[in-house]
Amino acid sequence: MRRALPLLAVTLVVALGLSLPTGLTGPEGSGVPLAGLGPSPASANVQGLEGARERVAGLRGDLAAATAAYERTWAEVEAAKVELERLEISAVELETEAAATEERLADRARSVFKHGSTSQLELLFAADSPTEALERAALAGVVHDRETAGLEEAVAARTALDQTVVLIEQRRAELEQLTERLAAEQAVLEGELADAEATVVALEAVAARQRTIDRGTQQGVYACPLDRHLTHFIDSWGFPRSGGRSHKGTDIMGPMGAPVYAFTSGVISRHSNSRLGGISLYLRGDDGNTYFYTHLQGYAPRGAVGNRVQAGEHIAYNGDTGNARGGPPHIHFERHPGGGSAVNPYPYLAAACF
């Protein structure tokens, strides 16, 4: 039975957040103004979104072409089935006709065997009058003609039957080839459907995480390092730490193993693993800053060193490695302008996450 072919209806929808009212500030009374940082329909059209839309449109075209090929192949298969049925019916009719003709000839042969053949000369001598002789000769000619025609019909029917059987076998072989081709095309089509669906889901997810920011030195497209609804953090820059140290970043709290995202577009420049920081990652952003993630649980495939990533792409997993072991899982996040010394990343994070 022909399988129903699902048609992919692809719509790329960017999930837009709500702009915060003017004058609203970040958590814990940080005093960081967030007015005007929420995405609007214009700012949500982030870098790369048009390219993503074009990619989805291209996938839809590929799927349409594959669907057309699928339908054409099915049409060929159905036509072959119709022809095969017609040939099989014709073969049955020819078999019946050939058998009937051969049976008539067999009856005539048996009659000749039993009664012997009568020549036209014998018929003429046996006639009582010239008129009867002529009538018998004419009748003998008709019988002979009928016997000859019957023999020709039998030969023709058998020849047609043999030709039809050969044709049926040829069409069966062609039908098998068409079916195999259809199965291969269908497998390709299903793979394209799955890839297209996965691509659209990934594009939607990345676009939903992206936010265009235009404030002071923070210019471009950014994404919160953890999903906004899962994370919380405060401005902890300078808080005391063990050994007389002070905190040189922001601790972004979130569930163990939660996806960690690229803060902005750039290149994964380095991995490290130390007793203090544990599993760590460096992102060299296109905005000129280097961003340092540490206490990670591990790296995602897109987080490999050398990969160019877009803001919001999944690059790692939240954890508690290093000296954070046993405490709440979180990312220790730092910002290093121009790759130099760390500066407070909280204003940048607040703009991207709140």
Long-range contacts (C-beta under 8 A, 24 or more apart in sequence): 2-74, 3-186, 5-67, 5-70, 5-189, 6-193, 7-63, 7-67, 8-59, 8-60, 8-63, 8-193, 8-196, 8-197, 10-56, 10-59, 10-60, 10-196, 10-200, 12-52, 12-53, 12-56, 12-200, 12-203, 12-204, 12-207, 13-204, 14-44, 14-45, 14-49, 14-204, 14-207, 14-208, 15-204, 15-207, 15-208, 16-40, 16-41, 16-44, 17-211, 17-228, 20-354, 26-235, 26-346, 26-350, 26-354, 27-232, 27-233, 27-234, 27-354, 28-234, 28-235, 30-234, 30-235, 30-346, 30-350, 32-235, 32-346, 32-347, 32-350, 32-351, 34-350, 34-351, 34-354, 36-215, 37-211, 37-213, 37-215, 37-351, 37-354, 38-211, 39-211, 39-212, 43-211, 43-212, 43-214, 44-207, 44-210, 44-211, 44-212, 45-212, 46-207, 46-210, 46-211, 46-212, 46-221, 46-311, 47-220, 47-221, 47-265, 47-310, 48-221, 48-265, 48-310, 49-207, 52-203, 52-207, 55-199, 55-203, 56-196, 56-199, 56-200, 56-203, 59-192, 59-195, 59-196, 59-199, 59-200, 60-196, 62-192, 62-196, 63-189, 63-192, 63-193, 63-196, 66-185, 66-188, 66-189, 66-192, 67-189, 69-185, 70-182, 70-185, 70-186, 70-189, 73-178, 73-181, 73-182, 73-185, 74-182, 76-178, 77-175, 77-178, 77-179, 77-182, 80-171, 80-174, 80-175, 80-178, 81-175, 83-171, 84-168, 84-171, 84-172, 84-175, 87-164, 87-167, 87-168, 87-171, 88-168, 90-164, 91-161, 91-164, 91-165, 91-168, 94-157, 94-160, 94-161, 94-164, 95-161, 97-153, 97-157, 98-154, 98-157, 98-158, 98-161, 101-150, 101-153, 101-154, 101-157, 102-154, 102-158, 104-150, 105-147, 105-150, 105-151, 105-154, 108-147, 108-150, 205-312, 206-310, 206-311, 206-312, 206-313, 207-312, 208-312, 209-261, 209-311, 209-312, 210-310, 210-311, 210-312, 211-351, 211-352, 213-351, 213-352, 215-351, 217-337, 218-287, 218-347, 218-348, 218-351, 219-287, 220-264, 220-265, 220-286, 220-287, 220-311, 221-264, 221-265, 221-310, 221-311, 222-263, 222-264, 222-311, 222-348, 222-351, 222-352, 223-261, 223-262, 223-263, 223-264, 223-311, 223-312, 223-352, 224-261, 224-263, 224-349, 224-352, 224-353, 225-252, 225-260, 225-261, 225-263, 225-293, 225-331, 225-333, 225-349, 225-353, 226-252, 226-254, 226-258, 226-259, 226-260, 226-261, 226-318, 226-331, 227-254, 227-258, 227-259, 228-353, 228-354, 230-254, 230-255, 230-258, 231-353, 233-330, 233-346, 233-349, 233-353, 234-346, 235-344, 235-346, 235-350, 236-346, 237-344, 237-345, 237-346, 242-323, 248-334, 248-342, 249-292, 249-332, 249-333, 249-334, 249-335, 249-342, 249-345, 250-332, 250-333, 250-334, 250-344, 250-345, 250-346, 250-349, 251-330, 251-331, 251-332, 251-333, 252-330, 252-331, 252-333, 252-349, 253-328, 253-329, 253-330, 254-318, 254-329, 254-330, 254-331, 255-318, 255-329, 256-297, 256-318, 256-319, 256-320, 256-329, 257-297, 257-317, 257-318, 257-319, 257-329, 258-317, 258-318, 258-329, 259-300, 259-314, 259-316, 259-317, 259-318, 260-293, 260-296, 260-300, 260-314, 260-315, 260-316, 260-317, 260-318, 260-331, 261-311, 261-312, 261-313, 261-314, 261-315, 262-309, 262-310, 262-311, 262-312, 262-313, 262-315, 263-291, 263-311, 263-333, 263-348, 263-349, 263-352, 264-289, 264-291, 264-311, 265-308, 265-309, 265-310, 265-311, 266-291, 266-308, 266-309, 267-306, 267-307, 267-308, 267-309, 268-303, 268-304, 268-305, 268-306, 268-307, 268-309, 268-315, 269-305, 270-305, 271-299, 271-305, 273-321, 274-322, 275-322, 275-323, 276-322, 276-323, 277-321, 277-322, 277-323, 277-332, 278-319, 278-320, 278-321, 278-322, 278-323, 278-324, 278-325, 279-316, 279-319, 279-321, 279-322, 280-322, 281-315, 281-316, 283-309, 283-315, 284-339, 288-337, 288-338, 289-335, 289-336, 289-337, 289-338, 289-339, 290-335, 290-336, 290-338, 290-339, 291-333, 291-334, 291-335, 291-336, 291-345, 292-332, 292-333, 292-334, 292-335, 292-336, 292-342, 293-331, 293-332, 293-333, 294-321, 294-322, 294-331, 294-332, 294-334, 295-319, 295-320, 295-321, 295-322, 295-324, 295-329, 295-330, 295-331, 295-332, 296-321, 296-331, 297-321, 297-329
